[in-house]
Amino acid sequence: KDIRNDYHKDHDVEAFAARYKSYLDTQSEAVAGLTELARKERCCLLCVEADPNHCHRLFVAERIAALSNSEFTVRHLIV
């Protein structure tokens, strides 16, 4: 939450991305669990950000796609 709060204050996309990706490095068990869940059921990561490029869930989705050897692809549902 601190990472997102800092981003909403300073709007530094590069710092936000770097910090969140570093945080994801510490969450390998959770990411692996989500990857396994996605293999069993349809999954969708939701966010309130209007631009998916400014959403921390983008990094989670990209990490899952990378760990699954492209078994999954990231698609943005934009309304």
C-alpha positions as CSV (number, residue, x, y, z in Angstrom):
1,K,0.0,0.0,0.0
2,D,2.9,2.4,0.7
3,I,4.2,2.0,-2.8
4,R,0.8,2.9,-4.3
5,N,0.3,5.8,-1.9
6,D,3.7,7.2,-2.8
7,Y,2.9,6.9,-6.5
8,H,-0.4,8.8,-6.0
9,K,1.7,11.6,-4.4
10,D,4.6,11.8,-6.7
11,H,3.3,10.2,-10.0
12,D,6.7,8.7,-10.6
13,V,5.8,5.8,-12.8
14,E,9.4,4.4,-13.1
15,A,9.9,4.5,-9.3
16,F,6.5,2.9,-8.8
17,A,7.3,0.1,-11.3
18,A,10.7,-0.6,-9.8
19,R,9.5,-0.6,-6.2
20,Y,6.5,-2.8,-6.9
21,K,8.5,-5.3,-9.0
22,S,11.0,-5.5,-6.2
23,Y,8.1,-6.2,-3.8
24,L,6.9,-8.9,-6.1
25,D,10.3,-10.6,-5.8
26,T,9.5,-11.1,-2.1
27,Q,6.1,-12.7,-2.9
28,S,7.1,-15.7,-4.9
29,E,4.8,-18.1,-3.0
30,A,1.7,-15.9,-3.5
31,V,2.5,-15.4,-7.2
32,A,3.0,-19.1,-7.6
33,G,-0.3,-19.8,-5.8
34,L,-2.1,-17.3,-8.1
35,T,-0.5,-18.9,-11.1
36,E,-1.8,-22.4,-10.1
37,L,-5.3,-20.9,-9.4
38,A,-5.3,-19.5,-12.9
39,R,-4.4,-22.9,-14.4
40,K,-7.5,-24.4,-12.7
41,E,-10.0,-21.6,-13.1
42,R,-10.6,-18.4,-15.1
43,C,-9.2,-15.5,-13.3
44,C,-9.4,-11.7,-13.7
45,L,-7.4,-9.1,-11.8
46,L,-9.5,-6.0,-11.3
47,C,-8.4,-2.5,-10.5
48,V,-10.0,1.0,-10.4
49,E,-7.1,2.6,-12.3
50,A,-8.3,4.1,-15.6
51,D,-5.0,3.3,-17.3
52,P,-3.7,-0.2,-16.9
53,N,-0.2,1.0,-17.2
54,H,-0.6,2.7,-13.9
55,C,-2.0,-0.3,-12.1
56,H,0.1,-2.5,-9.8
57,R,-1.9,-5.5,-10.9
58,L,-0.3,-5.2,-14.3
59,F,3.0,-6.2,-12.8
60,V,1.3,-9.2,-11.1
61,A,-0.2,-10.3,-14.4
62,E,3.0,-9.9,-16.3
63,R,4.9,-11.9,-13.6
64,I,2.4,-14.7,-13.9
65,A,2.6,-14.7,-17.7
66,A,6.4,-14.8,-17.5
67,L,6.5,-17.6,-14.9
68,S,4.0,-19.7,-17.0
69,N,6.2,-19.6,-20.1
70,S,3.6,-17.6,-21.9
71,E,0.8,-20.1,-21.0
72,F,-1.2,-17.0,-20.0
73,T,-1.4,-13.7,-21.8
74,V,-2.3,-10.3,-20.3
75,R,-5.4,-8.7,-21.7
76,H,-6.8,-5.4,-20.6
77,L,-10.6,-4.9,-20.3
78,I,-11.1,-1.3,-20.9
79,V,-14.5,0.2,-20.8
